[in-house]
Amino acid sequence: MSEDLTPQSPESLVEQEAPAKPVPGGDEHGVIRFYSHSQLFYYWPLWLISYVFALITYISGKSAVVTVAGQKAVTFKVYPAPGLGLAYLIILICVILFTSVNVRGVWAALVAATIVITGLVFNLLNWWKPILNALGGLNFFLNYHFYLAVGVVLSILWVAIFFLYDRRHYIEFRPTQLTIVEEVGEGEKNFDTMGLVFDKQRDNFFQHLLLGFGSGDLVIKTHGGDSKQIFFPNVLRIGARIEQLHKLREQRGR
């Protein structure tokens, strides 16, 4: 038997020994999967603040006894000042508003500055109390059990939708194929990655950057005579995801 004693160059040895580098964010097969999340994802401040305010009320709250229509008195634990309940109401309104109305660019900064300055001015001039009195003497005393109940219900829904329901709608990206799953068990749509164009949209400053920590909407445009535009909303870390897609597609050798 003869052995091949032909000397090999150092470069060829490096090519033989160096394994293929996996793309960050992909699995061992070079597949990247990411999900489209529902609007409920952006409501995390509500259940988080509910738990925080419940803890504050539990530690610093006072007991209040209420008798309704001559029935047995009921004892509630409430925070002694109405400011806590008012702050909760303002946060609730802001989250609903910012996740429902798109505020872009300079207008986003203007709205944020207006809210902060208005709150500070009203607090420094002590205008909140006269305003509430003018509205019929409104006082916001929310008890400990209210905060706790809202926090528990919203957090359970949030976890269930984020980790279970949203997993039914996803995209799998391979070097040569893009697979879109609209509903698990309901079929898939496959597209060749050649000529695909990826675009990220962040048209809601508060929702995508403030509440979503860099989320955004992904728009995928296919190539060819039957070109399509695929809209994939609420993708977390969308900037990093698009960068991963480009790195994985480079493995195709385009």
C-alpha positions as a Markdown table, in Angstrom:
| # | Residue | x | y | z |
|---|---|---|---|---|
| 1 | Met | 0.0 | 0.0 | 0.0 |
| 2 | Ser | 1.2 | 3.4 | -0.8 |
| 3 | Glu | 0.6 | 6.6 | 1.2 |
| 4 | Asp | 0.1 | 10.0 | -0.2 |
| 5 | Leu | 3.0 | 11.9 | 1.1 |
| 6 | Thr | 2.3 | 15.1 | -0.9 |
| 7 | Pro | 2.9 | 18.0 | 1.4 |
| 8 | Gln | -0.1 | 20.2 | 2.2 |
| 9 | Ser | 0.1 | 23.9 | 2.7 |
| 10 | Pro | -0.7 | 25.5 | 6.1 |
| 11 | Glu | -3.7 | 27.2 | 4.5 |
| 12 | Ser | -5.3 | 23.9 | 3.4 |
| 13 | Leu | -4.8 | 22.4 | 6.9 |
| 14 | Val | -6.6 | 25.4 | 8.4 |
| 15 | Glu | -9.5 | 25.0 | 6.0 |
| 16 | Gln | -9.8 | 21.3 | 6.8 |
| 17 | Glu | -9.6 | 21.7 | 10.6 |
| 18 | Ala | -11.7 | 24.8 | 11.1 |
| 19 | Pro | -15.4 | 24.0 | 11.7 |
| 20 | Ala | -18.2 | 26.1 | 10.3 |
| 21 | Lys | -19.0 | 28.9 | 12.6 |
| 22 | Pro | -22.6 | 28.9 | 13.8 |
| 23 | Val | -24.6 | 32.1 | 13.3 |
| 24 | Pro | -25.4 | 33.8 | 16.6 |
| 25 | Gly | -29.1 | 33.2 | 17.4 |
| 26 | Gly | -29.4 | 30.1 | 15.3 |
| 27 | Asp | -29.4 | 26.5 | 16.3 |
| 28 | Glu | -26.9 | 23.8 | 15.4 |
| 29 | His | -28.6 | 23.3 | 12.0 |
| 30 | Gly | -28.2 | 27.0 | 11.1 |
| 31 | Val | -31.9 | 27.8 | 11.6 |
| 32 | Ile | -33.2 | 31.0 | 13.0 |
| 33 | Arg | -36.7 | 31.1 | 14.4 |
| 34 | Phe | -38.5 | 34.2 | 15.7 |
| 35 | Tyr | -42.0 | 35.0 | 16.6 |
| 36 | Ser | -44.7 | 37.6 | 16.1 |
| 37 | His | -46.1 | 38.8 | 19.4 |
| 38 | Ser | -49.5 | 40.2 | 20.3 |
| 39 | Gln | -50.2 | 43.7 | 21.5 |
| 40 | Leu | -50.6 | 42.3 | 25.1 |
| 41 | Phe | -46.8 | 42.1 | 25.3 |
| 42 | Tyr | -46.6 | 45.9 | 25.7 |
| 43 | Tyr | -48.9 | 45.8 | 28.7 |
| 44 | Trp | -46.2 | 44.4 | 31.0 |
| 45 | Pro | -45.9 | 47.7 | 33.0 |
| 46 | Leu | -49.5 | 47.3 | 34.2 |
| 47 | Trp | -49.1 | 44.0 | 36.0 |
| 48 | Leu | -45.6 | 45.0 | 37.2 |
| 49 | Ile | -46.9 | 48.3 | 38.7 |
| 50 | Ser | -49.9 | 46.4 | 40.2 |
| 51 | Tyr | -47.5 | 44.2 | 42.2 |
| 52 | Val | -45.3 | 47.1 | 43.2 |
| 53 | Phe | -48.3 | 49.2 | 44.4 |
| 54 | Ala | -49.8 | 46.1 | 46.1 |
| 55 | Leu | -46.5 | 45.8 | 48.1 |
| 56 | Ile | -46.5 | 49.5 | 49.0 |
| 57 | Thr | -50.1 | 49.3 | 50.1 |
| 58 | Tyr | -49.5 | 46.2 | 52.1 |
| 59 | Ile | -46.5 | 47.7 | 53.9 |
| 60 | Ser | -47.6 | 51.3 | 54.4 |
| 61 | Gly | -51.4 | 51.0 | 54.1 |
| 62 | Lys | -54.0 | 51.7 | 56.7 |
| 63 | Ser | -57.2 | 49.6 | 57.5 |
| 64 | Ala | -60.5 | 51.2 | 56.5 |
| 65 | Val | -63.9 | 49.8 | 57.5 |
| 66 | Val | -66.8 | 50.1 | 55.1 |
| 67 | Thr | -70.4 | 49.3 | 55.8 |
| 68 | Val | -72.6 | 48.8 | 52.7 |
| 69 | Ala | -76.4 | 49.1 | 53.0 |
| 70 | Gly | -76.3 | 48.1 | 56.7 |
| 71 | Gln | -74.6 | 44.8 | 55.9 |
| 72 | Lys | -71.6 | 43.4 | 57.7 |
| 73 | Ala | -68.6 | 45.8 | 57.7 |
| 74 | Val | -65.8 | 45.0 | 55.4 |
| 75 | Thr | -62.2 | 45.9 | 56.2 |
| 76 | Phe | -59.9 | 47.1 | 53.4 |
| 77 | Lys | -56.3 | 48.0 | 53.4 |
| 78 | Val | -55.6 | 51.2 | 51.5 |
| 79 | Tyr | -52.7 | 53.6 | 51.1 |
| 80 | Pro | -53.6 | 56.7 | 53.2 |
| 81 | Ala | -52.9 | 59.3 | 50.4 |
| 82 | Pro | -54.8 | 59.4 | 47.1 |
| 83 | Gly | -51.7 | 60.0 | 45.1 |
| 84 | Leu | -50.9 | 56.3 | 44.7 |
| 85 | Gly | -54.3 | 55.6 | 43.1 |
| 86 | Leu | -54.0 | 58.6 | 40.8 |
| 87 | Ala | -50.6 | 57.5 | 39.7 |
| 88 | Tyr | -51.9 | 54.1 | 38.8 |
| 89 | Leu | -54.7 | 55.6 | 36.8 |
| 90 | Ile | -52.3 | 57.8 | 34.8 |
| 91 | Ile | -50.0 | 54.9 | 34.1 |
| 92 | Leu | -53.0 | 52.9 | 32.9 |
| 93 | Ile | -54.1 | 55.7 | 30.5 |
| 94 | Cys | -50.6 | 56.2 | 29.2 |
| 95 | Val | -50.0 | 52.5 | 28.4 |
| 96 | Ile | -53.4 | 52.2 | 26.6 |
| 97 | Leu | -52.8 | 55.5 | 24.7 |
| 98 | Phe | -49.2 | 54.7 | 23.6 |
| 99 | Thr | -50.0 | 51.2 | 22.4 |
| 100 | Ser | -53.0 | 52.4 | 20.4 |
| 101 | Val | -51.8 | 55.7 | 18.8 |
| 102 | Asn | -48.6 | 55.9 | 16.7 |
| 103 | Val | -46.4 | 58.8 | 17.9 |
| 104 | Arg | -43.3 | 59.3 | 15.7 |
| 105 | Gly | -40.0 | 61.2 | 15.6 |
| 106 | Val | -40.1 | 64.7 | 17.0 |
| 107 | Trp | -43.7 | 64.3 | 18.1 |
| 108 | Ala | -42.8 | 61.4 | 20.3 |
| 109 | Ala | -40.2 | 63.5 | 22.2 |
| 110 | Leu | -42.6 | 66.4 | 22.4 |
| 111 | Val | -45.4 | 64.3 | 23.9 |
| 112 | Ala | -43.0 | 62.7 | 26.4 |
| 113 | Ala | -41.6 | 66.1 | 27.5 |
| 114 | Thr | -45.1 | 67.6 | 27.7 |
| 115 | Ile | -46.3 | 64.8 | 30.0 |
| 116 | Val | -43.3 | 65.1 | 32.3 |
| 117 | Ile | -43.4 | 68.9 | 32.5 |
| 118 | Thr | -47.1 | 69.0 | 33.1 |
| 119 | Gly | -46.9 | 66.5 | 35.9 |
| 120 | Leu | -44.0 | 68.4 | 37.6 |
| 121 | Val | -45.7 | 71.8 | 37.2 |
| 122 | Phe | -49.0 | 70.5 | 38.7 |
| 123 | Asn | -47.1 | 68.9 | 41.6 |
| 124 | Leu | -45.0 | 72.0 | 42.4 |
| 125 | Leu | -48.0 | 74.3 | 42.2 |
| 126 | Asn | -50.2 | 71.8 | 44.1 |
| 127 | Trp | -52.9 | 71.9 | 41.4 |
| 128 | Trp | -53.9 | 68.3 | 41.7 |
| 129 | Lys | -56.1 | 68.7 | 44.7 |
| 130 | Pro | -58.1 | 71.7 | 43.3 |
| 131 | Ile | -58.6 | 69.9 | 40.0 |
| 132 | Leu | -59.9 | 66.8 | 41.8 |
| 133 | Asn | -62.2 | 68.9 | 44.0 |
| 134 | Ala | -63.5 | 70.7 | 40.9 |
| 135 | Leu | -64.4 | 67.3 | 39.5 |
| 136 | Gly | -66.6 | 66.5 | 42.4 |
| 137 | Gly | -64.0 | 65.9 | 45.1 |
| 138 | Leu | -62.6 | 62.8 | 43.5 |
| 139 | Asn | -60.3 | 60.7 | 45.6 |
| 140 | Phe | -58.5 | 57.6 | 44.4 |
| 141 | Phe | -58.1 | 55.1 | 47.2 |
| 142 | Leu | -57.4 | 51.7 | 45.6 |
| 143 | Asn | -57.1 | 48.8 | 48.1 |
| 144 | Tyr | -54.4 | 46.2 | 48.4 |
| 145 | His | -56.6 | 43.4 | 47.0 |
| 146 | Phe | -57.5 | 45.4 | 43.9 |
| 147 | Tyr | -53.8 | 45.9 | 43.0 |
| 148 | Leu | -53.0 | 42.2 | 43.7 |
| 149 | Ala | -56.0 | 40.9 | 41.7 |
| 150 | Val | -55.2 | 43.0 | 38.7 |
| 151 | Gly | -51.5 | 42.0 | 38.9 |
| 152 | Val | -52.2 | 38.3 | 39.2 |
| 153 | Val | -54.8 | 38.2 | 36.3 |
| 154 | Leu | -52.7 | 40.3 | 33.9 |
| 155 | Ser | -49.5 | 38.5 | 34.6 |
| 156 | Ile | -51.0 | 35.1 | 34.1 |
| 157 | Leu | -52.6 | 36.2 | 30.8 |
| 158 | Trp | -49.3 | 37.8 | 29.8 |
| 159 | Val | -47.2 | 34.7 | 30.5 |
| 160 | Ala | -49.7 | 32.4 | 28.8 |
| 161 | Ile | -49.9 | 34.5 | 25.6 |
| 162 | Phe | -46.2 | 35.3 | 25.4 |
| 163 | Phe | -44.9 | 31.8 | 26.0 |
| 164 | Leu | -47.8 | 29.7 | 24.5 |
| 165 | Tyr | -50.1 | 31.5 | 22.1 |
| 166 | Asp | -47.5 | 33.6 | 20.4 |
| 167 | Arg | -45.4 | 30.5 | 19.7 |
| 168 | Arg | -48.0 | 29.4 | 17.2 |
| 169 | His | -47.0 | 32.1 | 14.7 |
| 170 | Tyr | -43.4 | 32.2 | 13.7 |
| 171 | Ile | -40.8 | 32.4 | 10.9 |
| 172 | Glu | -38.0 | 29.9 | 10.3 |
| 173 | Phe | -35.0 | 31.1 | 8.3 |
| 174 | Arg | -32.5 | 28.9 | 6.6 |
| 175 | Pro | -29.7 | 29.8 | 4.2 |
| 176 | Thr | -31.8 | 28.8 | 1.2 |
| 177 | Gln | -35.4 | 28.8 | 2.5 |
| 178 | Leu | -37.8 | 31.0 | 4.5 |
| 179 | Thr | -40.7 | 29.2 | 6.2 |
| 180 | Ile | -43.7 | 31.1 | 7.6 |
| 181 | Val | -46.1 | 29.3 | 9.9 |
| 182 | Glu | -49.4 | 31.2 | 10.4 |
| 183 | Glu | -50.8 | 28.6 | 12.7 |
| 184 | Val | -49.2 | 25.4 | 14.0 |
| 185 | Gly | -50.8 | 22.4 | 12.2 |
| 186 | Glu | -52.4 | 24.6 | 9.5 |
| 187 | Gly | -49.7 | 24.4 | 6.8 |
| 188 | Glu | -46.6 | 26.4 | 6.0 |
| 189 | Lys | -45.6 | 28.9 | 3.3 |
| 190 | Asn | -42.1 | 28.5 | 1.9 |
| 191 | Phe | -40.0 | 31.1 | 0.0 |
| 192 | Asp | -36.6 | 31.0 | -1.6 |
| 193 | Thr | -34.2 | 33.4 | 0.2 |
| 194 | Met | -32.7 | 34.6 | -3.1 |
| 195 | Gly | -33.7 | 38.2 | -3.6 |
| 196 | Leu | -35.6 | 38.6 | -0.3 |
| 197 | Val | -35.6 | 42.2 | 1.1 |
| 198 | Phe | -36.0 | 42.7 | 4.9 |
| 199 | Asp | -37.2 | 46.0 | 6.3 |
| 200 | Lys | -37.8 | 47.0 | 9.9 |
| 201 | Gln | -40.5 | 49.5 | 10.9 |
| 202 | Arg | -40.5 | 51.4 | 14.2 |
| 203 | Asp | -43.3 | 53.9 | 13.8 |
| 204 | Asn | -44.4 | 54.0 | 17.4 |
| 205 | Phe | -41.6 | 55.4 | 19.6 |
| 206 | Phe | -43.3 | 54.5 | 23.0 |
| 207 | Gln | -44.5 | 51.0 | 22.0 |
| 208 | His | -41.4 | 49.8 | 20.1 |
| 209 | Leu | -38.6 | 51.5 | 22.0 |
| 210 | Leu | -39.9 | 52.3 | 25.4 |
| 211 | Leu | -42.2 | 49.4 | 26.1 |
| 212 | Gly | -40.8 | 46.9 | 23.6 |
| 213 | Phe | -37.1 | 47.3 | 24.4 |
| 214 | Gly | -36.2 | 47.6 | 20.7 |
| 215 | Ser | -39.0 | 45.7 | 19.1 |
| 216 | Gly | -40.5 | 46.5 | 15.7 |
| 217 | Asp | -42.5 | 45.3 | 12.7 |
| 218 | Leu | -40.7 | 43.1 | 10.1 |
| 219 | Val | -41.6 | 43.6 | 6.4 |
| 220 | Ile | -40.4 | 40.9 | 4.0 |
| 221 | Lys | -40.6 | 41.5 | 0.3 |
| 222 | Thr | -40.2 | 38.5 | -2.0 |
| 223 | His | -38.6 | 38.5 | -5.5 |
| 224 | Gly | -40.0 | 37.5 | -8.8 |
| 225 | Gly | -43.1 | 37.9 | -10.9 |
| 226 | Asp | -45.5 | 36.9 | -8.1 |
| 227 | Ser | -43.8 | 39.1 | -5.5 |
| 228 | Lys | -45.4 | 39.5 | -2.1 |
| 229 | Gln | -45.0 | 41.7 | 0.9 |
| 230 | Ile | -45.2 | 39.8 | 4.2 |
| 231 | Phe | -46.0 | 41.8 | 7.4 |
| 232 | Phe | -44.7 | 40.3 | 10.6 |
| 233 | Pro | -45.6 | 42.6 | 13.6 |
| 234 | Asn | -44.0 | 43.0 | 17.1 |
| 235 | Val | -40.7 | 41.1 | 16.6 |
| 236 | Leu | -38.4 | 41.5 | 19.7 |
| 237 | Arg | -34.9 | 42.7 | 19.1 |
| 238 | Ile | -35.7 | 43.3 | 15.5 |
| 239 | Gly | -32.4 | 45.0 | 14.7 |
| 240 | Ala | -30.3 | 42.0 | 15.9 |
| 241 | Arg | -32.7 | 39.6 | 14.2 |
| 242 | Ile | -32.2 | 41.2 | 10.8 |
| 243 | Glu | -28.5 | 41.2 | 11.2 |
| 244 | Gln | -28.7 | 37.4 | 12.0 |
| 245 | Leu | -30.7 | 36.9 | 8.9 |
| 246 | His | -28.1 | 38.6 | 6.7 |
| 247 | Lys | -25.3 | 36.6 | 8.2 |
| 248 | Leu | -27.1 | 33.3 | 7.7 |
| 249 | Arg | -28.0 | 34.2 | 4.1 |
| 250 | Glu | -24.3 | 34.8 | 3.4 |
| 251 | Gln | -23.8 | 31.1 | 3.9 |
| 252 | Arg | -25.6 | 30.5 | 0.7 |
| 253 | Gly | -22.8 | 32.2 | -1.2 |
| 254 | Arg | -24.9 | 34.8 | -2.9 |
